[in-house]
Amino acid sequence: MKLVSFLVTMLVGVLASTAVFAQTGDATTSGLAGFGPFFMMGLASGLGTLAQSKAAAAALEGIARNPQSQSQVQTPLILSLAFMESLVLFSLLVVFVKG
């Protein structure tokens, strides 16, 4: 009987200790977890700038080869640049919400 009582006491002690040593919500946000949105913003800004510069270079090269295509190239270029910039602005919004 002593062995059963001892095992039950140990089992209760082990199961109760998990609630005592559980982490709170604040402990999970420490360290590098808060760095993620800022890293994403830097990455989005850098890659967005590269994409915009490649799109502009390709459009200007196409216009330089065929100057009469300016009216056909300009509108899609502006639209694509606006879409690229919107992705960067969305990442900025995420930084403000998360950070």
Gaussian input, Z-matrix of N, CA and C with variables (Angstrom, degrees):
# hf/3-21g

backbone

0 1
 N
 C     1     B1
 C     2     B2     1     A1
 N     3     B3     2     A2     1     D1
 C     4     B4     3     A3     2     D2
 C     5     B5     4     A4     3     D3
 N     6     B6     5     A5     4     D4
 C     7     B7     6     A6     5     D5
 C     8     B8     7     A7     6     D6
 N     9     B9     8     A8     7     D7
 C    10    B10     9     A9     8     D8
 C    11    B11    10    A10     9     D9
 N    12    B12    11    A11    10    D10
 C    13    B13    12    A12    11    D11
 C    14    B14    13    A13    12    D12
 N    15    B15    14    A14    13    D13
 C    16    B16    15    A15    14    D14
 C    17    B17    16    A16    15    D15
 N    18    B18    17    A17    16    D16
 C    19    B19    18    A18    17    D17
 C    20    B20    19    A19    18    D18
 N    21    B21    20    A20    19    D19
 C    22    B22    21    A21    20    D20
 C    23    B23    22    A22    21    D21
 N    24    B24    23    A23    22    D22
 C    25    B25    24    A24    23    D23
 C    26    B26    25    A25    24    D24
 N    27    B27    26    A26    25    D25
 C    28    B28    27    A27    26    D26
 C    29    B29    28    A28    27    D27
 N    30    B30    29    A29    28    D28
 C    31    B31    30    A30    29    D29
 C    32    B32    31    A31    30    D30
 N    33    B33    32    A32    31    D31
 C    34    B34    33    A33    32    D32
 C    35    B35    34    A34    33    D33
 N    36    B36    35    A35    34    D34
 C    37    B37    36    A36    35    D35
 C    38    B38    37    A37    36    D36
 N    39    B39    38    A38    37    D37
 C    40    B40    39    A39    38    D38
 C    41    B41    40    A40    39    D39
 N    42    B42    41    A41    40    D40
 C    43    B43    42    A42    41    D41
 C    44    B44    43    A43    42    D42
 N    45    B45    44    A44    43    D43
 C    46    B46    45    A45    44    D44
 C    47    B47    46    A46    45    D45
 N    48    B48    47    A47    46    D46
 C    49    B49    48    A48    47    D47
 C    50    B50    49    A49    48    D48
 N    51    B51    50    A50    49    D49
 C    52    B52    51    A51    50    D50
 C    53    B53    52    A52    51    D51
 N    54    B54    53    A53    52    D52
 C    55    B55    54    A54    53    D53
 C    56    B56    55    A55    54    D54
 N    57    B57    56    A56    55    D55
 C    58    B58    57    A57    56    D56
 C    59    B59    58    A58    57    D57
 N    60    B60    59    A59    58    D58
 C    61    B61    60    A60    59    D59
 C    62    B62    61    A61    60    D60
 N    63    B63    62    A62    61    D61
 C    64    B64    63    A63    62    D62
 C    65    B65    64    A64    63    D63
 N    66    B66    65    A65    64    D64
 C    67    B67    66    A66    65    D65
 C    68    B68    67    A67    66    D66
 N    69    B69    68    A68    67    D67
 C    70    B70    69    A69    68    D68
 C    71    B71    70    A70    69    D69
 N    72    B72    71    A71    70    D70
 C    73    B73    72    A72    71    D71
 C    74    B74    73    A73    72    D72
 N    75    B75    74    A74    73    D73
 C    76    B76    75    A75    74    D74
 C    77    B77    76    A76    75    D75
 N    78    B78    77    A77    76    D76
 C    79    B79    78    A78    77    D77
 C    80    B80    79    A79    78    D78
 N    81    B81    80    A80    79    D79
 C    82    B82    81    A81    80    D80
 C    83    B83    82    A82    81    D81
 N    84    B84    83    A83    82    D82
 C    85    B85    84    A84    83    D83
 C    86    B86    85    A85    84    D84
 N    87    B87    86    A86    85    D85
 C    88    B88    87    A87    86    D86
 C    89    B89    88    A88    87    D87
 N    90    B90    89    A89    88    D88
 C    91    B91    90    A90    89    D89
 C    92    B92    91    A91    90    D90
 N    93    B93    92    A92    91    D91
 C    94    B94    93    A93    92    D92
 C    95    B95    94    A94    93    D93
 N    96    B96    95    A95    94    D94
 C    97    B97    96    A96    95    D95
 C    98    B98    97    A97    96    D96
 N    99    B99    98    A98    97    D97
 C   100   B100    99    A99    98    D98
 C   101   B101   100   A100    99    D99
 N   102   B102   101   A101   100   D100
 C   103   B103   102   A102   101   D101
 C   104   B104   103   A103   102   D102
 N   105   B105   104   A104   103   D103
 C   106   B106   105   A105   104   D104
 C   107   B107   106   A106   105   D105
 N   108   B108   107   A107   106   D106
 C   109   B109   108   A108   107   D107
 C   110   B110   109   A109   108   D108
 N   111   B111   110   A110   109   D109
 C   112   B112   111   A111   110   D110
 C   113   B113   112   A112   111   D111
 N   114   B114   113   A113   112   D112
 C   115   B115   114   A114   113   D113
 C   116   B116   115   A115   114   D114
 N   117   B117   116   A116   115   D115
 C   118   B118   117   A117   116   D116
 C   119   B119   118   A118   117   D117
 N   120   B120   119   A119   118   D118
 C   121   B121   120   A120   119   D119
 C   122   B122   121   A121   120   D120
 N   123   B123   122   A122   121   D121
 C   124   B124   123   A123   122   D122
 C   125   B125   124   A124   123   D123
 N   126   B126   125   A125   124   D124
 C   127   B127   126   A126   125   D125
 C   128   B128   127   A127   126   D126
 N   129   B129   128   A128   127   D127
 C   130   B130   129   A129   128   D128
 C   131   B131   130   A130   129   D129
 N   132   B132   131   A131   130   D130
 C   133   B133   132   A132   131   D131
 C   134   B134   133   A133   132   D132
 N   135   B135   134   A134   133   D133
 C   136   B136   135   A135   134   D134
 C   137   B137   136   A136   135   D135
 N   138   B138   137   A137   136   D136
 C   139   B139   138   A138   137   D137
 C   140   B140   139   A139   138   D138
 N   141   B141   140   A140   139   D139
 C   142   B142   141   A141   140   D140
 C   143   B143   142   A142   141   D141
 N   144   B144   143   A143   142   D142
 C   145   B145   144   A144   143   D143
 C   146   B146   145   A145   144   D144
 N   147   B147   146   A146   145   D145
 C   148   B148   147   A147   146   D146
 C   149   B149   148   A148   147   D147
 N   150   B150   149   A149   148   D148
 C   151   B151   150   A150   149   D149
 C   152   B152   151   A151   150   D150
 N   153   B153   152   A152   151   D151
 C   154   B154   153   A153   152   D152
 C   155   B155   154   A154   153   D153
 N   156   B156   155   A155   154   D154
 C   157   B157   156   A156   155   D155
 C   158   B158   157   A157   156   D156
 N   159   B159   158   A158   157   D157
 C   160   B160   159   A159   158   D158
 C   161   B161   160   A160   159   D159
 N   162   B162   161   A161   160   D160
 C   163   B163   162   A162   161   D161
 C   164   B164   163   A163   162   D162
 N   165   B165   164   A164   163   D163
 C   166   B166   165   A165   164   D164
 C   167   B167   166   A166   165   D165
 N   168   B168   167   A167   166   D166
 C   169   B169   168   A168   167   D167
 C   170   B170   169   A169   168   D168
 N   171   B171   170   A170   169   D169
 C   172   B172   171   A171   170   D170
 C   173   B173   172   A172   171   D171
 N   174   B174   173   A173   172   D172
 C   175   B175   174   A174   173   D173
 C   176   B176   175   A175   174   D174
 N   177   B177   176   A176   175   D175
 C   178   B178   177   A177   176   D176
 C   179   B179   178   A178   177   D177
 N   180   B180   179   A179   178   D178
 C   181   B181   180   A180   179   D179
 C   182   B182   181   A181   180   D180
 N   183   B183   182   A182   181   D181
 C   184   B184   183   A183   182   D182
 C   185   B185   184   A184   183   D183
 N   186   B186   185   A185   184   D184
 C   187   B187   186   A186   185   D185
 C   188   B188   187   A187   186   D186
 N   189   B189   188   A188   187   D187
 C   190   B190   189   A189   188   D188
 C   191   B191   190   A190   189   D189
 N   192   B192   191   A191   190   D190
 C   193   B193   192   A192   191   D191
 C   194   B194   193   A193   192   D192
 N   195   B195   194   A194   193   D193
 C   196   B196   195   A195   194   D194
 C   197   B197   196   A196   195   D195
 N   198   B198   197   A197   196   D196
 C   199   B199   198   A198   197   D197
 C   200   B200   199   A199   198   D198
 N   201   B201   200   A200   199   D199
 C   202   B202   201   A201   200   D200
 C   203   B203   202   A202   201   D201
 N   204   B204   203   A203   202   D202
 C   205   B205   204   A204   203   D203
 C   206   B206   205   A205   204   D204
 N   207   B207   206   A206   205   D205
 C   208   B208   207   A207   206   D206
 C   209   B209   208   A208   207   D207
 N   210   B210   209   A209   208   D208
 C   211   B211   210   A210   209   D209
 C   212   B212   211   A211   210   D210
 N   213   B213   212   A212   211   D211
 C   214   B214   213   A213   212   D212
 C   215   B215   214   A214   213   D213
 N   216   B216   215   A215   214   D214
 C   217   B217   216   A216   215   D215
 C   218   B218   217   A217   216   D216
 N   219   B219   218   A218   217   D217
 C   220   B220   219   A219   218   D218
 C   221   B221   220   A220   219   D219
 N   222   B222   221   A221   220   D220
 C   223   B223   222   A222   221   D221
 C   224   B224   223   A223   222   D222
 N   225   B225   224   A224   223   D223
 C   226   B226   225   A225   224   D224
 C   227   B227   226   A226   225   D225
 N   228   B228   227   A227   226   D226
 C   229   B229   228   A228   227   D227
 C   230   B230   229   A229   228   D228
 N   231   B231   230   A230   229   D229
 C   232   B232   231   A231   230   D230
 C   233   B233   232   A232   231   D231
 N   234   B234   233   A233   232   D232
 C   235   B235   234   A234   233   D233
 C   236   B236   235   A235   234   D234
 N   237   B237   236   A236   235   D235
 C   238   B238   237   A237   236   D236
 C   239   B239   238   A238   237   D237
 N   240   B240   239   A239   238   D238
 C   241   B241   240   A240   239   D239
 C   242   B242   241   A241   240   D240
 N   243   B243   242   A242   241   D241
 C   244   B244   243   A243   242   D242
 C   245   B245   244   A244   243   D243
 N   246   B246   245   A245   244   D244
 C   247   B247   246   A246   245   D245
 C   248   B248   247   A247   246   D246
 N   249   B249   248   A248   247   D247
 C   250   B250   249   A249   248   D248
 C   251   B251   250   A250   249   D249
 N   252   B252   251   A251   250   D250
 C   253   B253   252   A252   251   D251
 C   254   B254   253   A253   252   D252
 N   255   B255   254   A254   253   D253
 C   256   B256   255   A255   254   D254
 C   257   B257   256   A256   255   D255
 N   258   B258   257   A257   256   D256
 C   259   B259   258   A258   257   D257
 C   260   B260   259   A259   258   D258
 N   261   B261   260   A260   259   D259
 C   262   B262   261   A261   260   D260
 C   263   B263   262   A262   261   D261
 N   264   B264   263   A263   262   D262
 C   265   B265   264   A264   263   D263
 C   266   B266   265   A265   264   D264
 N   267   B267   266   A266   265   D265
 C   268   B268   267   A267   266   D266
 C   269   B269   268   A268   267   D267
 N   270   B270   269   A269   268   D268
 C   271   B271   270   A270   269   D269
 C   272   B272   271   A271   270   D270
 N   273   B273   272   A272   271   D271
 C   274   B274   273   A273   272   D272
 C   275   B275   274   A274   273   D273
 N   276   B276   275   A275   274   D274
 C   277   B277   276   A276   275   D275
 C   278   B278   277   A277   276   D276
 N   279   B279   278   A278   277   D277
 C   280   B280   279   A279   278   D278
 C   281   B281   280   A280   279   D279
 N   282   B282   281   A281   280   D280
 C   283   B283   282   A282   281   D281
 C   284   B284   283   A283   282   D282
 N   285   B285   284   A284   283   D283
 C   286   B286   285   A285   284   D284
 C   287   B287   286   A286   285   D285
 N   288   B288   287   A287   286   D286
 C   289   B289   288   A288   287   D287
 C   290   B290   289   A289   288   D288
 N   291   B291   290   A290   289   D289
 C   292   B292   291   A291   290   D290
 C   293   B293   292   A292   291   D291
 N   294   B294   293   A293   292   D292
 C   295   B295   294   A294   293   D293
 C   296   B296   295   A295   294   D294

   B1=1.4463
   B2=1.5203
   B3=1.3393
   B4=1.4559
   B5=1.5256
   B6=1.3293
   B7=1.4621
   B8=1.5279
   B9=1.3276
   B10=1.4648
   B11=1.5220
   B12=1.3093
   B13=1.4583
   B14=1.5233
   B15=1.3327
   B16=1.4630
   B17=1.5291
   B18=1.3362
   B19=1.4615
   B20=1.5255
   B21=1.3187
   B22=1.4670
   B23=1.5177
   B24=1.3250
   B25=1.4641
   B26=1.5276
   B27=1.3216
   B28=1.4625
   B29=1.5316
   B30=1.3221
   B31=1.4571
   B32=1.5237
   B33=1.3219
   B34=1.4689
   B35=1.5249
   B36=1.3168
   B37=1.4651
   B38=1.5248
   B39=1.3171
   B40=1.4680
   B41=1.5243
   B42=1.3188
   B43=1.4594
   B44=1.5281
   B45=1.3167
   B46=1.4646
   B47=1.5235
   B48=1.3205
   B49=1.4650
   B50=1.5235
   B51=1.3222
   B52=1.4617
   B53=1.5196
   B54=1.3150
   B55=1.4607
   B56=1.5203
   B57=1.3067
   B58=1.4618
   B59=1.5181
   B60=1.3200
   B61=1.4578
   B62=1.5258
   B63=1.3028
   B64=1.4622
   B65=1.5229
   B66=1.3163
   B67=1.4617
   B68=1.5168
   B69=1.3172
   B70=1.4552
   B71=1.5183
   B72=1.3183
   B73=1.4555
   B74=1.5045
   B75=1.3255
   B76=1.4562
   B77=1.5156
   B78=1.3004
   B79=1.4601
   B80=1.5251
   B81=1.3222
   B82=1.4604
   B83=1.5189
   B84=1.3159
   B85=1.4590
   B86=1.5128
   B87=1.3127
   B88=1.4549
   B89=1.5211
   B90=1.2997
   B91=1.4589
   B92=1.5142
   B93=1.3100
   B94=1.4582
   B95=1.5229
   B96=1.3148
   B97=1.4596
   B98=1.5193
   B99=1.3118
   B100=1.4553
   B101=1.5119
   B102=1.3312
   B103=1.4600
   B104=1.5261
   B105=1.3159
   B106=1.4625
   B107=1.5151
   B108=1.3366
   B109=1.4680
   B110=1.5220
   B111=1.3155
   B112=1.4581
   B113=1.5251
   B114=1.3212
   B115=1.4585
   B116=1.5233
   B117=1.3410
   B118=1.4535
   B119=1.5202
   B120=1.3325
   B121=1.4621
   B122=1.5170
   B123=1.3084
   B124=1.4615
   B125=1.5146
   B126=1.3148
   B127=1.4554
   B128=1.5277
   B129=1.3259
   B130=1.4632
   B131=1.5230
   B132=1.3146
   B133=1.4628
   B134=1.5227
   B135=1.3137
   B136=1.4625
   B137=1.5122
   B138=1.3281
   B139=1.4566
   B140=1.5223
   B141=1.3283
   B142=1.4613
   B143=1.5174
   B144=1.3214
   B145=1.4598
   B146=1.5237
   B147=1.3320
   B148=1.4635
   B149=1.5300
   B150=1.3163
   B151=1.4610
   B152=1.5227
   B153=1.3299
   B154=1.4607
   B155=1.5206
   B156=1.3207
   B157=1.4651
   B158=1.5280
   B159=1.3399
   B160=1.4658
   B161=1.5230
   B162=1.3291
   B163=1.4635
   B164=1.5219
   B165=1.3185
   B166=1.4661
   B167=1.5225
   B168=1.3305
   B169=1.4656
   B170=1.5256
   B171=1.3252
   B172=1.4624
   B173=1.5253
   B174=1.3261
   B175=1.4644
   B176=1.5221
   B177=1.3134
   B178=1.4652
   B179=1.5272
   B180=1.3106
   B181=1.4622
   B182=1.5273
   B183=1.3267
   B184=1.4655
   B185=1.5160
   B186=1.3169
   B187=1.4663
   B188=1.5270
   B189=1.3316
   B190=1.4674
   B191=1.5267
   B192=1.3162
   B193=1.4640
   B194=1.5254
   B195=1.3180
   B196=1.4631
   B197=1.5230
   B198=1.3303
   B199=1.4683
   B200=1.5307
   B201=1.3157
   B202=1.4654
   B203=1.5328
   B204=1.3202
   B205=1.4665
   B206=1.5300
   B207=1.3220
   B208=1.4662
   B209=1.5233
   B210=1.3200
   B211=1.4694
   B212=1.5292
   B213=1.3344
   B214=1.4633
   B215=1.5272
   B216=1.3223
   B217=1.4622
   B218=1.5244
   B219=1.3194
   B220=1.4671
   B221=1.5302
   B222=1.3130
   B223=1.4682
   B224=1.5373
   B225=1.3408
   B226=1.4746
   B227=1.5253
   B228=1.3405
   B229=1.4641
   B230=1.5208
   B231=1.3121
   B232=1.4672
   B233=1.5265
   B234=1.3225
   B235=1.4680
   B236=1.5325
   B237=1.3169
   B238=1.4675
   B239=1.5250
   B240=1.3342
   B241=1.4653
   B242=1.5283
   B243=1.3214
   B244=1.4673
   B245=1.5264
   B246=1.3350
   B247=1.4645
   B248=1.5244
   B249=1.3222
   B250=1.4666
   B251=1.5241
   B252=1.3093
   B253=1.4652
   B254=1.5254
   B255=1.3330
   B256=1.4672
   B257=1.5268
   B258=1.3321
   B259=1.4652
   B260=1.5199
   B261=1.3244
   B262=1.4636
   B263=1.5252
   B264=1.3277
   B265=1.4676
   B266=1.5272
   B267=1.3336
   B268=1.4655
   B269=1.5243
   B270=1.3227
   B271=1.4658
   B272=1.5235
   B273=1.3285
   B274=1.4667
   B275=1.5274
   B276=1.3120
   B277=1.4616
   B278=1.5292
   B279=1.3206
   B280=1.4651
   B281=1.5214
   B282=1.3319
   B283=1.4669
   B284=1.5184
   B285=1.3232
   B286=1.4646
   B287=1.5240
   B288=1.3142
   B289=1.4645
   B290=1.5274
   B291=1.3269
   B292=1.4661
   B293=1.5216
   B294=1.3270
   B295=1.4649
   B296=1.4776
   A1=110.86
   A2=115.31
   A3=118.30
   A4=111.13
   A5=116.83
   A6=120.37
   A7=111.09
   A8=117.38
   A9=121.03
   A10=110.24
   A11=117.29
   A12=121.09
   A13=110.87
   A14=115.89
   A15=120.06
   A16=110.89
   A17=117.86
   A18=121.40
   A19=112.12
   A20=117.15
   A21=120.56
   A22=110.29
   A23=116.91
   A24=120.71
   A25=110.83
   A26=117.07
   A27=120.87
   A28=110.97
   A29=117.11
   A30=121.08
   A31=111.22
   A32=116.42
   A33=120.27
   A34=110.19
   A35=116.67
   A36=119.95
   A37=112.61
   A38=116.67
   A39=120.72
   A40=110.70
   A41=117.46
   A42=120.19
   A43=112.28
   A44=117.51
   A45=120.30
   A46=111.42
   A47=117.44
   A48=119.32
   A49=112.11
   A50=118.71
   A51=119.23
   A52=111.25
   A53=117.61
   A54=119.99
   A55=111.20
   A56=117.40
   A57=120.85
   A58=111.06
   A59=117.29
   A60=121.30
   A61=113.53
   A62=118.14
   A63=120.52
   A64=109.93
   A65=115.95
   A66=120.62
   A67=109.84
   A68=113.92
   A69=119.00
   A70=108.92
   A71=117.18
   A72=121.71
   A73=113.18
   A74=118.25
   A75=120.68
   A76=112.00
   A77=118.01
   A78=120.75
   A79=111.58
   A80=118.13
   A81=120.05
   A82=112.50
   A83=119.40
   A84=120.97
   A85=112.45
   A86=118.27
   A87=119.72
   A88=109.78
   A89=116.35
   A90=120.69
   A91=112.06
   A92=115.41
   A93=120.79
   A94=113.59
   A95=118.58
   A96=120.01
   A97=111.79
   A98=118.49
   A99=120.99
   A100=113.43
   A101=116.67
   A102=121.22
   A103=111.77
   A104=118.01
   A105=122.66
   A106=115.43
   A107=119.23
   A108=118.62
   A109=113.39
   A110=117.23
   A111=119.73
   A112=110.92
   A113=116.87
   A114=120.45
   A115=109.99
   A116=116.58
   A117=120.61
   A118=110.96
   A119=117.36
   A120=120.06
   A121=110.74
   A122=117.39
   A123=119.84
   A124=112.10
   A125=116.15
   A126=120.63
   A127=111.00
   A128=117.04
   A129=120.34
   A130=111.18
   A131=117.11
   A132=119.72
   A133=111.28
   A134=116.04
   A135=119.39
   A136=112.99
   A137=116.78
   A138=119.72
   A139=111.75
   A140=117.61
   A141=120.17
   A142=111.69
   A143=116.29
   A144=120.82
   A145=110.86
   A146=116.83
   A147=119.75
   A148=111.52
   A149=116.77
   A150=120.06
   A151=111.33
   A152=116.86
   A153=119.71
   A154=111.20
   A155=117.23
   A156=119.19
   A157=111.22
   A158=117.52
   A159=119.41
   A160=110.93
   A161=117.56
   A162=120.30
   A163=110.99
   A164=116.33
   A165=119.57
   A166=110.93
   A167=117.33
   A168=120.26
   A169=111.10
   A170=116.66
   A171=119.62
   A172=111.22
   A173=116.70
   A174=119.65
   A175=111.24
   A176=116.93
   A177=119.38
   A178=111.46
   A179=117.24
   A180=119.73
   A181=110.68
   A182=115.85
   A183=119.38
   A184=112.22
   A185=116.99
   A186=120.56
   A187=110.17
   A188=117.03
   A189=120.02
   A190=111.10
   A191=117.12
   A192=119.63
   A193=111.72
   A194=115.66
   A195=119.94
   A196=108.29
   A197=118.97
   A198=121.10
   A199=114.42
   A200=117.25
   A201=119.39
   A202=112.10
   A203=117.74
   A204=120.70
   A205=112.89
   A206=117.14
   A207=119.70
   A208=111.90
   A209=117.27
   A210=119.25
   A211=111.72
   A212=117.23
   A213=120.26
   A214=112.40
   A215=117.64
   A216=121.35
   A217=111.50
   A218=117.00
   A219=120.49
   A220=112.60
   A221=118.49
   A222=120.63
   A223=112.45
   A224=119.76
   A225=117.90
   A226=113.02
   A227=117.02
   A228=119.69
   A229=110.60
   A230=117.16
   A231=120.61
   A232=110.29
   A233=116.82
   A234=120.37
   A235=111.17
   A236=117.35
   A237=119.52
   A238=111.50
   A239=117.53
   A240=119.73
   A241=110.99
   A242=116.74
   A243=119.91
   A244=111.10
   A245=117.39
   A246=120.21
   A247=111.41
   A248=116.62
   A249=119.56
   A250=111.12
   A251=116.51
   A252=119.86
   A253=110.86
   A254=117.23
   A255=119.05
   A256=111.12
   A257=117.87
   A258=119.65
   A259=111.38
   A260=116.84
   A261=120.31
   A262=109.98
   A263=116.54
   A264=119.40
   A265=111.46
   A266=117.79
   A267=120.08
   A268=110.92
   A269=116.99
   A270=118.69
   A271=110.94
   A272=117.64
   A273=120.44
   A274=110.45
   A275=116.75
   A276=120.75
   A277=110.92
   A278=117.12
   A279=120.77
   A280=110.54
   A281=117.14
   A282=120.35
   A283=110.15
   A284=117.66
   A285=119.76
   A286=111.56
   A287=117.69
   A288=120.57
   A289=110.72
   A290=117.38
   A291=121.46
   A292=112.85
   A293=116.91
   A294=120.39
   A295=110.81
   D1=-33.82
   D2=179.56
   D3=-65.40
   D4=-36.06
   D5=-179.21
   D6=-66.61
   D7=-42.45
   D8=178.68
   D9=-64.94
   D10=-42.67
   D11=178.32
   D12=-63.02
   D13=-40.90
   D14=178.82
   D15=-65.11
   D16=-43.51
   D17=-179.62
   D18=-66.05
   D19=-39.44
   D20=177.61
   D21=-65.33
   D22=-41.35
   D23=178.17
   D24=-63.21
   D25=-42.49
   D26=178.60
   D27=-65.84
   D28=-40.22
   D29=179.33
   D30=-63.57
   D31=-43.35
   D32=177.45
   D33=-63.97
   D34=-40.40
   D35=178.66
   D36=-63.77
   D37=-41.40
   D38=-179.97
   D39=-68.69
   D40=-43.39
   D41=-178.93
   D42=-70.41
   D43=-32.56
   D44=179.29
   D45=-75.32
   D46=-26.67
   D47=-177.62
   D48=-71.24
   D49=-23.00
   D50=179.25
   D51=-66.51
   D52=-35.78
   D53=177.72
   D54=-71.92
   D55=-31.49
   D56=-179.36
   D57=-71.32
   D58=-41.69
   D59=-176.17
   D60=-94.82
   D61=13.07
   D62=179.14
   D63=-69.42
   D64=147.78
   D65=-179.36
   D66=-81.99
   D67=149.18
   D68=175.56
   D69=-87.70
   D70=173.69
   D71=179.62
   D72=-67.12
   D73=-28.98
   D74=-178.70
   D75=-72.39
   D76=-28.16
   D77=-176.67
   D78=-70.79
   D79=-24.50
   D80=-178.36
   D81=-81.00
   D82=-14.86
   D83=-178.33
   D84=-97.81
   D85=4.63
   D86=179.50
   D87=-84.94
   D88=168.12
   D89=178.32
   D90=84.21
   D91=-134.91
   D92=-175.42
   D93=-89.22
   D94=-0.39
   D95=-178.07
   D96=-66.12
   D97=-32.52
   D98=178.40
   D99=-78.47
   D100=-9.36
   D101=-178.68
   D102=-83.25
   D103=-18.23
   D104=-174.79
   D105=-57.57
   D106=-51.34
   D107=-179.79
   D108=-61.44
   D109=-35.78
   D110=-179.78
   D111=-72.11
   D112=-36.39
   D113=175.33
   D114=-64.85
   D115=-40.53
   D116=178.81
   D117=-63.62
   D118=-39.30
   D119=179.50
   D120=-65.85
   D121=-42.04
   D122=177.63
   D123=-64.27
   D124=-41.65
   D125=178.69
   D126=-65.77
   D127=-43.10
   D128=179.57
   D129=-65.64
   D130=-39.38
   D131=179.07
   D132=-65.72
   D133=-45.41
   D134=-179.08
   D135=-65.89
   D136=-47.47
   D137=-178.88
   D138=-72.71
   D139=-32.19
   D140=175.35
   D141=-64.39
   D142=-39.50
   D143=177.77
   D144=-65.94
   D145=-41.98
   D146=177.36
   D147=-62.71
   D148=-42.77
   D149=-179.65
   D150=-65.69
   D151=-41.05
   D152=178.71
   D153=-65.15
   D154=-39.57
   D155=-179.53
   D156=-68.63
   D157=-36.96
   D158=177.23
   D159=-67.95
   D160=-38.94
   D161=178.87
   D162=-65.78
   D163=-42.78
   D164=179.04
   D165=-66.19
   D166=-40.43
   D167=179.26
   D168=-64.08
   D169=-41.68
   D170=179.62
   D171=-66.56
   D172=-40.40
   D173=179.25
   D174=-66.89
   D175=-43.33
   D176=179.58
   D177=-67.98
   D178=-33.75
   D179=176.21
   D180=-66.48
   D181=-40.46
   D182=177.13
   D183=-65.08
   D184=-38.93
   D185=177.98
   D186=-69.23
   D187=-35.99
   D188=179.28
   D189=-66.36
   D190=-35.51
   D191=178.95
   D192=-75.62
   D193=-34.83
   D194=-178.58
   D195=-136.81
   D196=89.81
   D197=-175.28
   D198=-62.33
   D199=-21.93
   D200=-179.26
   D201=-75.48
   D202=-11.05
   D203=-179.15
   D204=-89.29
   D205=9.03
   D206=-176.62
   D207=-60.18
   D208=-43.35
   D209=-177.75
   D210=-67.66
   D211=-28.47
   D212=-179.82
   D213=-84.52
   D214=-21.38
   D215=-177.02
   D216=-95.59
   D217=-29.50
   D218=-171.51
   D219=-65.67
   D220=-45.47
   D221=-177.41
   D222=-65.46
   D223=-48.12
   D224=176.13
   D225=-63.03
   D226=-32.19
   D227=177.81
   D228=-64.18
   D229=-48.33
   D230=-179.47
   D231=-63.57
   D232=-40.13
   D233=179.01
   D234=-64.62
   D235=-43.51
   D236=179.73
   D237=-68.22
   D238=-36.57
   D239=176.17
   D240=-64.74
   D241=-37.09
   D242=177.96
   D243=-66.18
   D244=-39.79
   D245=177.77
   D246=-65.32
   D247=-40.56
   D248=178.52
   D249=-64.74
   D250=-41.23
   D251=179.53
   D252=-68.33
   D253=-32.84
   D254=178.85
   D255=-64.98
   D256=-34.57
   D257=176.87
   D258=-64.34
   D259=-38.71
   D260=177.42
   D261=-66.32
   D262=-40.06
   D263=179.20
   D264=-68.19
   D265=-33.89
   D266=175.36
   D267=-64.30
   D268=-39.14
   D269=177.46
   D270=-67.76
   D271=-33.55
   D272=174.81
   D273=-64.72
   D274=-38.62
   D275=176.79
   D276=-62.99
   D277=-39.92
   D278=177.79
   D279=-63.92
   D280=-38.75
   D281=178.31
   D282=-63.18
   D283=-41.37
   D284=179.59
   D285=-68.37
   D286=-35.90
   D287=-179.49
   D288=-74.01
   D289=-45.94
   D290=-177.12
   D291=-81.60
   D292=-36.90
   D293=-174.18
   D294=-83.08

